[in-house]
């Protein structure tokens, strides 16, 4: 599973870690995040993220 970086603040969403504070379990792919999920650092929408190589 790919990691994704927030273009607004540089936060990296790592599917291995998930986003426990938002109820996202480890192992959740970025594509499987709810549409209303936002960056936990700055509140940017999912469309503000791009894959990290």
C-alpha positions in Angstrom: 0.0 0.0 0.0 1.3 3.4 -0.9 1.8 6.3 1.4 0.3 9.7 0.6 1.6 13.2 1.3 -0.5 16.2 2.0 0.5 18.9 -0.4 -0.6 21.6 2.0 1.5 20.7 5.1 3.6 17.7 4.3 1.8 15.2 6.5 2.3 11.6 5.4 -0.6 9.2 5.6 0.9 5.8 6.2 -1.6 2.9 5.7 0.4 0.7 8.1 -0.4 3.2 10.9 -3.8 4.4 9.8 -5.2 7.4 11.6 -6.3 6.1 15.1 -7.4 9.6 16.3 -10.0 9.6 13.5 -11.0 6.0 14.0 -9.0 4.7 10.9 -7.5 1.3 11.7 -3.9 0.3 10.7 -4.0 -1.4 7.3 -6.5 1.0 5.8 -5.5 2.0 2.2 -5.7 5.7 1.3 -8.3 4.8 -1.3 -10.4 3.2 1.4 -10.5 6.3 3.6 -14.0 7.9 3.9 -14.6 10.7 1.5 -15.0 13.1 4.4 -11.6 12.2 5.9 -9.3 15.2 6.2 -5.6 15.7 7.0 -5.2 15.4 10.8 -2.5 18.1 10.7 -4.1 20.9 8.6 -7.6 19.8 7.6 -6.9 19.5 3.9 -9.3 17.3 1.8 -8.2 13.9 0.4 -7.7 15.5 -3.1 -4.9 17.6 -1.6 -2.8 14.4 -1.2 -0.5 12.7 -3.7 1.3 9.3 -3.7 4.8 9.2 -2.2 7.3 6.9 -3.9 
